[in-house]
Amino acid sequence: MSNGPESINSQELLERLAREGSQAAQEVSIVTSPGARESAWAIKVKSHSSYNVYSVIAVEIGNAGSVPVEIGQQMQAVNLGESFLEEGTLSVGTYAVMFRAGDKNVFYAKP
């Protein structure tokens, strides 16, 4: 058995779980494989909903010099680049990359 950082971290995790129990532990995992769906999408902000939540739509990026084409339906997404406690100020028409994290769509863009 190795005594490297991996085994130390594993031992610390086991000790913490023994003390605290597994109820407090939360885990998010992302699995990717060849042929799987995209894990990120280019999006365009359509409107502000509330706080740091926006209505967005996926866009397809074309050749250089062409305008991205909106595809699909609008969806809600959380902007991690803004406070969760204040109204967002991101401009309509802003482009970003959106990921799925758990049951939320998230993106990062600064106003």
N, CA, C and O atoms as CSV, one atom per row, in Angstrom:
chain,resi,resn,atom,element,x,y,z
A,1,MET,N,N,0.833,-1.179,0.000
A,1,MET,CA,C,0.000,0.000,0.000
A,1,MET,C,C,0.877,1.241,0.000
A,1,MET,O,O,1.889,1.311,0.696
A,2,SER,N,N,0.464,2.212,-0.794
A,2,SER,CA,C,1.223,3.457,-0.913
A,2,SER,C,C,0.919,4.392,0.247
A,2,SER,O,O,-0.195,4.415,0.769
A,3,ASN,N,N,1.915,5.155,0.638
A,3,ASN,CA,C,1.713,6.168,1.670
A,3,ASN,C,C,1.730,7.564,1.065
A,3,ASN,O,O,2.055,8.537,1.744
A,4,GLY,N,N,1.373,7.662,-0.232
A,4,GLY,CA,C,1.353,8.952,-0.913
A,4,GLY,C,C,0.155,9.776,-0.488
A,4,GLY,O,O,-0.613,9.369,0.384
A,5,PRO,N,N,-0.006,10.959,-1.117
A,5,PRO,CA,C,-1.100,11.868,-0.772
A,5,PRO,C,C,-2.473,11.236,-0.922
A,5,PRO,O,O,-3.383,11.557,-0.157
A,6,GLU,N,N,-2.648,10.323,-1.915
A,6,GLU,CA,C,-3.950,9.707,-2.128
A,6,GLU,C,C,-4.371,8.886,-0.918
A,6,GLU,O,O,-5.527,8.957,-0.500
A,7,SER,N,N,-3.452,8.103,-0.345
A,7,SER,CA,C,-3.808,7.268,0.795
A,7,SER,C,C,-4.042,8.099,2.047
A,7,SER,O,O,-4.884,7.747,2.874
A,8,ILE,N,N,-3.308,9.199,2.199
A,8,ILE,CA,C,-3.516,10.082,3.351
A,8,ILE,C,C,-4.896,10.729,3.245
A,8,ILE,O,O,-5.635,10.765,4.229
A,9,ASN,N,N,-5.257,11.244,2.056
A,9,ASN,CA,C,-6.566,11.861,1.856
A,9,ASN,C,C,-7.678,10.853,2.066
A,9,ASN,O,O,-8.710,11.195,2.642
A,10,SER,N,N,-7.499,9.633,1.620
A,10,SER,CA,C,-8.506,8.593,1.810
A,10,SER,C,C,-8.672,8.279,3.282
A,10,SER,O,O,-9.794,8.112,3.760
A,11,GLN,N,N,-7.569,8.196,4.005
A,11,GLN,CA,C,-7.632,7.907,5.439
A,11,GLN,C,C,-8.335,9.036,6.182
A,11,GLN,O,O,-9.154,8.782,7.066
A,12,GLU,N,N,-8.017,10.296,5.828
A,12,GLU,CA,C,-8.670,11.441,6.458
A,12,GLU,C,C,-10.174,11.428,6.179
A,12,GLU,O,O,-10.972,11.716,7.070
A,13,LEU,N,N,-10.558,11.098,4.955
A,13,LEU,CA,C,-11.969,11.030,4.590
A,13,LEU,C,C,-12.679,9.950,5.395
A,13,LEU,O,O,-13.779,10.182,5.897
A,14,LEU,N,N,-12.071,8.772,5.525
A,14,LEU,CA,C,-12.678,7.686,6.299
A,14,LEU,C,C,-12.837,8.072,7.763
A,14,LEU,O,O,-13.864,7.777,8.373
A,15,GLU,N,N,-11.826,8.732,8.333
A,15,GLU,CA,C,-11.915,9.173,9.722
A,15,GLU,C,C,-13.022,10.216,9.899
A,15,GLU,O,O,-13.760,10.174,10.883
A,16,ARG,N,N,-13.140,11.143,8.959
A,16,ARG,CA,C,-14.184,12.166,9.048
A,16,ARG,C,C,-15.571,11.541,8.940
A,16,ARG,O,O,-16.477,11.906,9.690
A,17,LEU,N,N,-15.741,10.603,8.012
A,17,LEU,CA,C,-17.034,9.931,7.873
A,17,LEU,C,C,-17.389,9.136,9.119
A,17,LEU,O,O,-18.557,9.065,9.502
A,18,ALA,N,N,-16.378,8.534,9.759
A,18,ALA,CA,C,-16.630,7.780,10.992
A,18,ALA,C,C,-17.105,8.716,12.108
A,18,ALA,O,O,-17.967,8.347,12.905
A,19,ARG,N,N,-16.533,9.948,12.165
A,19,ARG,CA,C,-16.929,10.916,13.195
A,19,ARG,C,C,-18.284,11.544,12.891
A,19,ARG,O,O,-19.145,11.616,13.768
A,20,GLU,N,N,-18.482,12.003,11.645
A,20,GLU,CA,C,-19.649,12.809,11.304
A,20,GLU,C,C,-20.795,12.012,10.697
A,20,GLU,O,O,-21.931,12.486,10.696
A,21,GLY,N,N,-20.537,10.841,10.192
A,21,GLY,CA,C,-21.572,10.102,9.473
A,21,GLY,C,C,-21.632,10.549,8.028
A,21,GLY,O,O,-21.019,11.553,7.662
A,22,SER,N,N,-22.353,9.828,7.212
A,22,SER,CA,C,-22.391,10.126,5.779
A,22,SER,C,C,-23.519,11.078,5.399
A,22,SER,O,O,-23.596,11.481,4.239
A,23,GLN,N,N,-24.400,11.456,6.332
A,23,GLN,CA,C,-25.520,12.326,5.995
A,23,GLN,C,C,-25.043,13.708,5.533
A,23,GLN,O,O,-25.673,14.312,4.664
A,24,ALA,N,N,-23.959,14.210,6.090
A,24,ALA,CA,C,-23.475,15.541,5.736
A,24,ALA,C,C,-22.674,15.546,4.436
A,24,ALA,O,O,-22.436,16.611,3.867
A,25,ALA,N,N,-22.258,14.383,3.963
A,25,ALA,CA,C,-21.433,14.314,2.757
A,25,ALA,C,C,-22.309,14.446,1.523
A,25,ALA,O,O,-23.320,13.756,1.395
A,26,GLN,N,N,-21.919,15.338,0.610
A,26,GLN,CA,C,-22.609,15.495,-0.657
A,26,GLN,C,C,-21.596,15.293,-1.759
A,26,GLN,O,O,-20.431,15.668,-1.626
A,27,GLU,N,N,-22.042,14.704,-2.838
A,27,GLU,CA,C,-21.120,14.405,-3.923
A,27,GLU,C,C,-21.781,14.737,-5.245
A,27,GLU,O,O,-22.957,14.442,-5.459
A,28,VAL,N,N,-21.014,15.355,-6.129
A,28,VAL,CA,C,-21.460,15.610,-7.484
A,28,VAL,C,C,-20.430,14.980,-8.389
A,28,VAL,O,O,-19.229,15.183,-8.214
A,29,SER,N,N,-20.897,14.216,-9.357
A,29,SER,CA,C,-19.952,13.612,-10.284
A,29,SER,C,C,-20.411,13.865,-11.708
A,29,SER,O,O,-21.608,13.964,-11.981
A,30,ILE,N,N,-19.461,13.966,-12.598
A,30,ILE,CA,C,-19.736,14.155,-14.013
A,30,ILE,C,C,-19.041,13.026,-14.753
A,30,ILE,O,O,-17.840,12.810,-14.595
A,31,VAL,N,N,-19.806,12.311,-15.558
A,31,VAL,CA,C,-19.261,11.196,-16.314
A,31,VAL,C,C,-19.312,11.551,-17.781
A,31,VAL,O,O,-20.351,11.963,-18.297
A,32,THR,N,N,-18.193,11.391,-18.445
A,32,THR,CA,C,-18.165,11.623,-19.879
A,32,THR,C,C,-17.626,10.378,-20.557
A,32,THR,O,O,-16.800,9.657,-19.996
A,33,SER,N,N,-18.093,10.139,-21.743
A,33,SER,CA,C,-17.605,9.006,-22.513
A,33,SER,C,C,-17.790,9.313,-23.991
A,33,SER,O,O,-18.600,10.166,-24.352
A,34,PRO,N,N,-17.039,8.621,-24.849
A,34,PRO,CA,C,-17.203,8.851,-26.285
A,34,PRO,C,C,-18.657,8.609,-26.684
A,34,PRO,O,O,-19.262,7.617,-26.278
A,35,GLY,N,N,-19.205,9.510,-27.470
A,35,GLY,CA,C,-20.577,9.367,-27.924
A,35,GLY,C,C,-21.609,9.913,-26.955
A,35,GLY,O,O,-22.803,9.897,-27.254
A,36,ALA,N,N,-21.174,10.394,-25.803
A,36,ALA,CA,C,-22.114,10.955,-24.830
A,36,ALA,C,C,-22.568,12.338,-25.294
A,36,ALA,O,O,-21.958,12.932,-26.183
A,37,ARG,N,N,-23.651,12.848,-24.682
A,37,ARG,CA,C,-24.123,14.185,-25.022
A,37,ARG,C,C,-23.068,15.211,-24.634
A,37,ARG,O,O,-22.137,14.930,-23.879
A,38,GLU,N,N,-23.249,16.413,-25.181
A,38,GLU,CA,C,-22.340,17.489,-24.819
A,38,GLU,C,C,-22.492,17.800,-23.339
A,38,GLU,O,O,-23.585,17.692,-22.783
A,39,SER,N,N,-21.402,18.182,-22.709
A,39,SER,CA,C,-21.472,18.551,-21.299
A,39,SER,C,C,-21.468,20.067,-21.121
A,39,SER,O,O,-21.609,20.561,-20.002
A,40,ALA,N,N,-21.308,20.804,-22.216
A,40,ALA,CA,C,-21.327,22.266,-22.165
A,40,ALA,C,C,-21.936,22.792,-23.459
A,40,ALA,O,O,-21.800,22.184,-24.521
A,41,TRP,N,N,-22.613,23.940,-23.349
A,41,TRP,CA,C,-23.263,24.538,-24.495
A,41,TRP,C,C,-22.944,26.012,-24.545
A,41,TRP,O,O,-22.791,26.660,-23.509
A,42,ALA,N,N,-22.845,26.540,-25.747
A,42,ALA,CA,C,-22.768,27.986,-25.918
A,42,ALA,C,C,-24.196,28.505,-25.749
A,42,ALA,O,O,-25.141,27.928,-26.287
A,43,ILE,N,N,-24.344,29.600,-24.997
A,43,ILE,CA,C,-25.673,30.158,-24.747
A,43,ILE,C,C,-25.669,31.661,-24.949
A,43,ILE,O,O,-24.618,32.302,-24.967
A,44,LYS,N,N,-26.865,32.207,-25.100
A,44,LYS,CA,C,-27.065,33.651,-25.202
A,44,LYS,C,C,-28.101,34.035,-24.150
A,44,LYS,O,O,-29.137,33.381,-24.032
A,45,VAL,N,N,-27.829,35.080,-23.394
A,45,VAL,CA,C,-28.759,35.556,-22.375
A,45,VAL,C,C,-29.928,36.251,-23.080
A,45,VAL,O,O,-29.731,37.165,-23.881
A,46,LYS,N,N,-31.155,35.798,-22.766
A,46,LYS,CA,C,-32.361,36.376,-23.365
A,46,LYS,C,C,-33.032,37.388,-22.446
A,46,LYS,O,O,-33.529,38.413,-22.914
A,47,SER,N,N,-33.052,37.107,-21.120
A,47,SER,CA,C,-33.666,38.043,-20.172
A,47,SER,C,C,-33.222,37.718,-18.758
A,47,SER,O,O,-32.690,36.641,-18.487
A,48,HIS,N,N,-33.448,38.664,-17.865
A,48,HIS,CA,C,-33.118,38.505,-16.453
A,48,HIS,C,C,-34.360,37.992,-15.741
A,48,HIS,O,O,-35.453,38.510,-15.970
A,49,SER,N,N,-34.218,36.978,-14.874
A,49,SER,CA,C,-35.355,36.454,-14.115
A,49,SER,C,C,-35.377,37.060,-12.721
A,49,SER,O,O,-36.260,37.858,-12.407
A,50,SER,N,N,-34.426,36.695,-11.892
A,50,SER,CA,C,-34.297,37.272,-10.552
A,50,SER,C,C,-32.934,36.917,-9.994
A,50,SER,O,O,-32.339,35.899,-10.349
A,51,TYR,N,N,-32.447,37.792,-9.101
A,51,TYR,CA,C,-31.113,37.629,-8.510
A,51,TYR,C,C,-30.100,37.333,-9.597
A,51,TYR,O,O,-29.920,38.150,-10.501
A,52,ASN,N,N,-29.428,36.184,-9.539
A,52,ASN,CA,C,-28.435,35.856,-10.572
A,52,ASN,C,C,-28.945,34.760,-11.507
A,52,ASN,O,O,-28.156,33.994,-12.060
A,53,VAL,N,N,-30.260,34.689,-11.682
A,53,VAL,CA,C,-30.888,33.695,-12.564
A,53,VAL,C,C,-31.366,34.390,-13.834
A,53,VAL,O,O,-31.982,35.454,-13.780
A,54,TYR,N,N,-31.075,33.774,-14.975
A,54,TYR,CA,C,-31.404,34.340,-16.278
A,54,TYR,C,C,-32.108,33.315,-17.150
A,54,TYR,O,O,-31.946,32.109,-16.962
A,55,SER,N,N,-32.897,33.808,-18.113
A,55,SER,CA,C,-33.427,32.957,-19.175
A,55,SER,C,C,-32.389,32.989,-20.283
A,55,SER,O,O,-31.958,34.062,-20.707
A,56,VAL,N,N,-31.990,31.818,-20.750
A,56,VAL,CA,C,-30.956,31.715,-21.778
A,56,VAL,C,C,-31.437,30.759,-22.866
A,56,VAL,O,O,-32.401,30.017,-22.678
A,57,ILE,N,N,-30.760,30.791,-23.986
A,57,ILE,CA,C,-31.054,29.866,-25.071
A,57,ILE,C,C,-29.728,29.373,-25.644
A,57,ILE,O,O,-28.758,30.126,-25.726
A,58,ALA,N,N,-29.697,28.113,-26.036
A,58,ALA,CA,C,-28.487,27.547,-26.644
A,58,ALA,C,C,-28.297,28.157,-28.026
A,58,ALA,O,O,-29.264,28.473,-28.719
A,59,VAL,N,N,-27.044,28.316,-28.415
A,59,VAL,CA,C,-26.719,28.827,-29.747
A,59,VAL,C,C,-25.723,27.894,-30.415
A,59,VAL,O,O,-24.928,27.220,-29.760
A,60,GLU,N,N,-25.792,27.879,-31.723
A,60,GLU,CA,C,-24.840,27.103,-32.515
A,60,GLU,C,C,-23.866,28.086,-33.144
A,60,GLU,O,O,-24.265,29.016,-33.846
A,61,ILE,N,N,-22.591,27.867,-32.885
A,61,ILE,CA,C,-21.539,28.746,-33.398
A,61,ILE,C,C,-21.192,28.296,-34.814
A,61,ILE,O,O,-20.891,27.125,-35.042
A,62,GLY,N,N,-21.236,29.224,-35.758
A,62,GLY,CA,C,-20.911,28.906,-37.152
A,62,GLY,C,C,-19.493,29.309,-37.492
A,62,GLY,O,O,-18.619,29.363,-36.628
A,63,ASN,N,N,-19.284,29.586,-38.753
A,63,ASN,CA,C,-17.969,30.018,-39.241
A,63,ASN,C,C,-17.639,31.407,-38.725
A,63,ASN,O,O,-18.525,32.167,-38.334
A,64,ALA,N,N,-16.361,31.726,-38.729
A,64,ALA,CA,C,-15.921,33.054,-38.302
A,64,ALA,C,C,-16.643,34.117,-39.123
A,64,ALA,O,O,-16.760,33.996,-40.342
A,65,GLY,N,N,-17.123,35.150,-38.451
A,65,GLY,CA,C,-17.830,36.226,-39.126
A,65,GLY,C,C,-19.325,36.012,-39.235
A,65,GLY,O,O,-20.043,36.893,-39.709
A,66,SER,N,N,-19.814,34.842,-38.800
A,66,SER,CA,C,-21.257,34.603,-38.853
A,66,SER,C,C,-21.853,34.726,-37.452
A,66,SER,O,O,-21.192,34.446,-36.452
A,67,VAL,N,N,-23.112,35.150,-37.401
A,67,VAL,CA,C,-23.805,35.334,-36.134
A,67,VAL,C,C,-24.263,33.965,-35.614
A,67,VAL,O,O,-24.798,33.171,-36.388
A,68,PRO,N,N,-24.064,33.673,-34.321
A,68,PRO,CA,C,-24.547,32.406,-33.763
A,68,PRO,C,C,-26.062,32.271,-33.930
A,68,PRO,O,O,-26.797,33.252,-33.817
A,69,VAL,N,N,-26.517,31.050,-34.198
A,69,VAL,CA,C,-27.929,30.784,-34.444
A,69,VAL,C,C,-28.550,30.176,-33.189
A,69,VAL,O,O,-28.029,29.204,-32.643
A,70,GLU,N,N,-29.672,30.755,-32.731
A,70,GLU,CA,C,-30.373,30.236,-31.562
A,70,GLU,C,C,-31.016,28.890,-31.916
A,70,GLU,O,O,-31.595,28.725,-32.989
A,71,ILE,N,N,-30.897,27.932,-30.985
A,71,ILE,CA,C,-31.502,26.614,-31.191
A,71,ILE,C,C,-32.225,26.179,-29.911
A,71,ILE,O,O,-31.838,26.578,-28.813
A,72,GLY,N,N,-33.246,25.383,-30.048
A,72,GLY,CA,C,-33.945,24.851,-28.888
A,72,GLY,C,C,-34.850,25.877,-28.235
A,72,GLY,O,O,-35.252,26.861,-28.856
A,73,GLN,N,N,-35.165,25.630,-26.967
A,73,GLN,CA,C,-36.064,26.488,-26.202
A,73,GLN,C,C,-35.299,27.190,-25.090
A,73,GLN,O,O,-34.223,26.754,-24.680
A,74,GLN,N,N,-35.874,28.282,-24.612
A,74,GLN,CA,C,-35.250,29.000,-23.509
A,74,GLN,C,C,-35.288,28.146,-22.247
A,74,GLN,O,O,-36.182,27.320,-22.065
A,75,MET,N,N,-34.300,28.362,-21.379
A,75,MET,CA,C,-34.210,27.648,-20.105
A,75,MET,C,C,-33.655,28.599,-19.058
A,75,MET,O,O,-33.130,29.660,-19.396
A,76,GLN,N,N,-33.766,28.233,-17.807
A,76,GLN,CA,C,-33.232,29.027,-16.708
A,76,GLN,C,C,-31.803,28.592,-16.420
A,76,GLN,O,O,-31.492,27.402,-16.485
A,77,ALA,N,N,-30.933,29.543,-16.102
A,77,ALA,CA,C,-29.551,29.243,-15.752
A,77,ALA,C,C,-29.067,30.249,-14.715
A,77,ALA,O,O,-29.497,31.402,-14.699
A,78,VAL,N,N,-28.172,29.794,-13.856
A,78,VAL,CA,C,-27.615,30.606,-12.773
A,78,VAL,C,C,-26.243,31.119,-13.195
A,78,VAL,O,O,-25.393,30.350,-13.643
A,79,ASN,N,N,-26.032,32.438,-13.045
A,79,ASN,CA,C,-24.739,33.041,-13.357
A,79,ASN,C,C,-23.876,33.049,-12.103
A,79,ASN,O,O,-24.158,33.788,-11.160
A,80,LEU,N,N,-22.835,32.238,-12.088
A,80,LEU,CA,C,-21.938,32.160,-10.940
A,80,LEU,C,C,-21.008,33.358,-10.841
A,80,LEU,O,O,-20.283,33.493,-9.855
A,81,GLY,N,N,-21.014,34.228,-11.841
A,81,GLY,CA,C,-20.181,35.426,-11.830
A,81,GLY,C,C,-20.812,36.586,-11.077
A,81,GLY,O,O,-20.216,37.658,-10.980
A,82,GLU,N,N,-22.030,36.381,-10.535
A,82,GLU,CA,C,-22.723,37.427,-9.799
A,82,GLU,C,C,-23.167,36.905,-8.439
A,82,GLU,O,O,-23.248,35.696,-8.221
A,83,SER,N,N,-23.449,37.822,-7.538
A,83,SER,CA,C,-23.870,37.463,-6.187
A,83,SER,C,C,-25.198,36.715,-6.197
A,83,SER,O,O,-26.076,36.997,-7.012
A,84,PHE,N,N,-25.335,35.760,-5.284
A,84,PHE,CA,C,-26.590,35.040,-5.105
A,84,PHE,C,C,-27.591,35.890,-4.315
A,84,PHE,O,O,-28.771,35.547,-4.248
A,85,LEU,N,N,-27.128,36.997,-3.718
A,85,LEU,CA,C,-27.965,37.796,-2.819
A,85,LEU,C,C,-28.415,39.124,-3.406
A,85,LEU,O,O,-29.181,39.842,-2.764
A,86,GLU,N,N,-27.964,39.473,-4.601
A,86,GLU,CA,C,-28.299,40.755,-5.219
A,86,GLU,C,C,-28.845,40.531,-6.621
A,86,GLU,O,O,-28.624,39.487,-7.234
A,87,GLU,N,N,-29.571,41.545,-7.121
A,87,GLU,CA,C,-30.099,41.469,-8.481
A,87,GLU,C,C,-28.952,41.497,-9.491
A,87,GLU,O,O,-28.025,42.298,-9.372
A,88,GLY,N,N,-29.029,40.622,-10.476
A,88,GLY,CA,C,-28.013,40.552,-11.514
A,88,GLY,C,C,-28.120,41.710,-12.486
A,88,GLY,O,O,-29.191,42.291,-12.654
A,89,THR,N,N,-27.021,42.041,-13.119
A,89,THR,CA,C,-26.981,43.168,-14.055
A,89,THR,C,C,-26.385,42.781,-15.404
A,89,THR,O,O,-25.954,43.649,-16.162
A,90,LEU,N,N,-26.359,41.494,-15.707
A,90,LEU,CA,C,-25.793,41.024,-16.969
A,90,LEU,C,C,-26.663,41.501,-18.136
A,90,LEU,O,O,-27.889,41.437,-18.056
A,91,SER,N,N,-26.048,41.972,-19.205
A,91,SER,CA,C,-26.772,42.496,-20.362
A,91,SER,C,C,-27.400,41.382,-21.186
A,91,SER,O,O,-26.807,40.322,-21.384
A,92,VAL,N,N,-28.623,41.648,-21.665
A,92,VAL,CA,C,-29.277,40.747,-22.612
A,92,VAL,C,C,-28.398,40.676,-23.855
A,92,VAL,O,O,-27.855,41.693,-24.288
A,93,GLY,N,N,-28.254,39.500,-24.425
A,93,GLY,CA,C,-27.409,39.327,-25.606
A,93,GLY,C,C,-26.002,38.858,-25.290
A,93,GLY,O,O,-25.227,38.579,-26.206
A,94,THR,N,N,-25.651,38.764,-24.003
A,94,THR,CA,C,-24.332,38.277,-23.598
A,94,THR,C,C,-24.209,36.795,-23.937
A,94,THR,O,O,-25.149,36.030,-23.721
A,95,TYR,N,N,-23.061,36.389,-24.464
A,95,TYR,CA,C,-22.801,34.981,-24.771
A,95,TYR,C,C,-21.922,34.386,-23.679
A,95,TYR,O,O,-21.082,35.075,-23.101
A,96,ALA,N,N,-22.122,33.102,-23.403
A,96,ALA,CA,C,-21.336,32.403,-22.387
A,96,ALA,C,C,-21.372,30.911,-22.688
A,96,ALA,O,O,-22.014,30.467,-23.639
A,97,VAL,N,N,-20.671,30.151,-21.860
A,97,VAL,CA,C,-20.695,28.689,-21.941
A,97,VAL,C,C,-21.418,28.186,-20.710
A,97,VAL,O,O,-21.082,28.569,-19.589
A,98,MET,N,N,-22.418,27.322,-20.908
A,98,MET,CA,C,-23.236,26.812,-19.818
A,98,MET,C,C,-22.933,25.330,-19.591
A,98,MET,O,O,-22.732,24.568,-20.536
A,99,PHE,N,N,-22.905,24.944,-18.313
A,99,PHE,CA,C,-22.707,23.558,-17.910
A,99,PHE,C,C,-23.899,23.105,-17.087
A,99,PHE,O,O,-24.651,23.932,-16.571
A,100,ARG,N,N,-24.071,21.828,-16.965
A,100,ARG,CA,C,-25.092,21.251,-16.085
A,100,ARG,C,C,-24.368,20.799,-14.826
A,100,ARG,O,O,-23.424,20.013,-14.908
A,101,ALA,N,N,-24.795,21.283,-13.659
A,101,ALA,CA,C,-24.208,20.907,-12.368
A,101,ALA,C,C,-25.344,20.416,-11.477
A,101,ALA,O,O,-26.151,21.212,-10.997
A,102,GLY,N,N,-25.404,19.111,-11.260
A,102,GLY,CA,C,-26.525,18.551,-10.511
A,102,GLY,C,C,-27.801,18.771,-11.286
A,102,GLY,O,O,-27.917,18.328,-12.429
A,103,ASP,N,N,-28.768,19.453,-10.678
A,103,ASP,CA,C,-30.024,19.718,-11.374
A,103,ASP,C,C,-30.125,21.175,-11.835
A,103,ASP,O,O,-31.224,21.646,-12.129
A,104,LYS,N,N,-29.011,21.893,-11.904
A,104,LYS,CA,C,-29.004,23.306,-12.298
A,104,LYS,C,C,-28.140,23.530,-13.534
A,104,LYS,O,O,-27.117,22.872,-13.724
A,105,ASN,N,N,-28.576,24.477,-14.373
A,105,ASN,CA,C,-27.753,24.974,-15.460
A,105,ASN,C,C,-26.958,26.144,-14.884
A,105,ASN,O,O,-27.534,27.026,-14.248
A,106,VAL,N,N,-25.652,26.161,-15.098
A,106,VAL,CA,C,-24.809,27.230,-14.573
A,106,VAL,C,C,-23.868,27.756,-15.656
A,106,VAL,O,O,-23.444,27.027,-16.552
A,107,PHE,N,N,-23.559,29.046,-15.540
A,107,PHE,CA,C,-22.574,29.664,-16.426
A,107,PHE,C,C,-21.857,30.738,-15.620
A,107,PHE,O,O,-22.287,31.097,-14.524
A,108,TYR,N,N,-20.762,31.245,-16.172
A,108,TYR,CA,C,-20.003,32.293,-15.478
A,108,TYR,C,C,-19.777,33.426,-16.461
A,108,TYR,O,O,-19.119,33.251,-17.486
A,109,ALA,N,N,-20.332,34.596,-16.140
A,109,ALA,CA,C,-20.109,35.780,-16.954
A,109,ALA,C,C,-20.124,36.999,-16.048
A,109,ALA,O,O,-20.989,37.124,-15.182
A,110,LYS,N,N,-19.177,37.891,-16.244
A,110,LYS,CA,C,-19.119,39.145,-15.468
A,110,LYS,C,C,-19.832,40.242,-16.262
A,110,LYS,O,O,-19.652,40.355,-17.474
A,111,PRO,N,N,-20.646,41.049,-15.568
A,111,PRO,CA,C,-21.343,42.162,-16.263
A,111,PRO,C,C,-20.363,43.218,-16.740
A,111,PRO,O,O,-20.770,44.214,-17.338
